[in-house]
């Protein structure tokens, strides 16, 4: 059995050939097990591991080999340059969601006081990041899952914004905090049932289904939440909501046909040129 770091990494990468990014996974897990950074790991590739160190690496690699996402194994994930704790109670933060934060930064100044709500906060990445970037802002983070709210509260404390965030356990399709708000952000469930069935085991076997799937066309939650968002926003207030890559036209048609209270409706594309964020302003 290989003993030095270089040989161990090669063996781990081979074992992980059936998952995404096997080399990156091997390096992240080995660095975590050995209590060092990836650069330090690569600088010390000739070091021979002890039995205890080898066992620690093997334990983590076995979990990844079974399909468990790296973020759940490590217990954290980066989002917008900040480190967030994650658990199987919450979705793993994804870079596409950062486009919501970019949209907020384009429309609000850093020293501007405003009230915002994050519907379906999960690990709190949107609520916490906005609170960090806008020190005069105050917000409320809503989620139906008490376990998710525990993760979000912990992240708020880590980033020293807990005093400006409230947390509400509620189903945002039927209960939302009383406004008015200057901003509502949301990454609601929007995956279709067919998309979920075709997704990888890393998603279907580990991430919370209720935070992903929203009916046959993926729009059940969005349809239910839009009238509440309209009621929550003050005139001139903004909504930024993540959507599926093929849902831009459908959501814009819903807004145009049923919600004359919204104006400046548009879709923000992600880096791949796909629909990602619906933007709208309360008139």
Phi, psi and omega in degrees: 000136180298145183239326181278164188300318182299314181290323178297317179296320179298316180294319180294320179298321178295318179296330185263018182297341181269002179242170178293143173049062184300320181292313179299317179300314181300316182291317179298316182290319179295316179298319179295315181296326183267358177069038179221174178274165176297317177300320179295323178299315182288334178281345186240036189293340180273354183291136178274131182277148173284169178300320181294318179294318179297319179295321179296318178295314182300321181298314180291320180295324178298322178295317179293322179299330179279359176106354182295130181298147181301321183300322178289324179294315181281334180083013179203163178205142179279142175213122179053038178081004180246150179265130182237136171289141175225158176213171178297354177281348185228157174293150174284127179304140180237148184299333180301328182292341179296339178296333175295315179298319178301318180295321178296317180296332180284338188246351178232140178275154188295333181259014184275127174280130176205162177254138179220160175230141177243110185265118185081055192291333181060238180283356178088015187300319181287311182299313183291316181298316178297318179296323178292316185285333184237089188294348177262359183274149174231142184217171174233134181250124186247134173205148180283340186264120176295328179292321177296319180295327175299318178295316181297318179298317179298319179292324177296320178293318180303321185260012171061039177236010184298333181286348179246009178235134170253154183234129184234123174275113183194157171273108187290353175279348180227346181213122178228156180293151182288134180274202006275152178241148176277340186207135170234126175241153180198141167240079186282168170300133179214008179282135178285160179299321180293320179297321180294318180298330182268356184286165181289162179297332178302327179272305187291331184267349188227323183277152184293117184301320183297339179269359184245308193270138181219062174082182185301322182253005178077009187246007183301312181294320181296316178300319183287328186273335186302316178297330179286321177297318179300322179287329184285328188279140171283161173304130183091352180286155185249148169241132172233119188226129177286144180223171175286159189293345178246014189256000184303308182297318182297315181291321177296324177293321177298314180297315182292323185275333188239348187228077178294350178285351178257143175224178180052040182283132179202171180238128177266132180273154173271184184295340177271003181080018182257153176305135181218322184224127173269130179245138177204148180243137177287127184275000000 
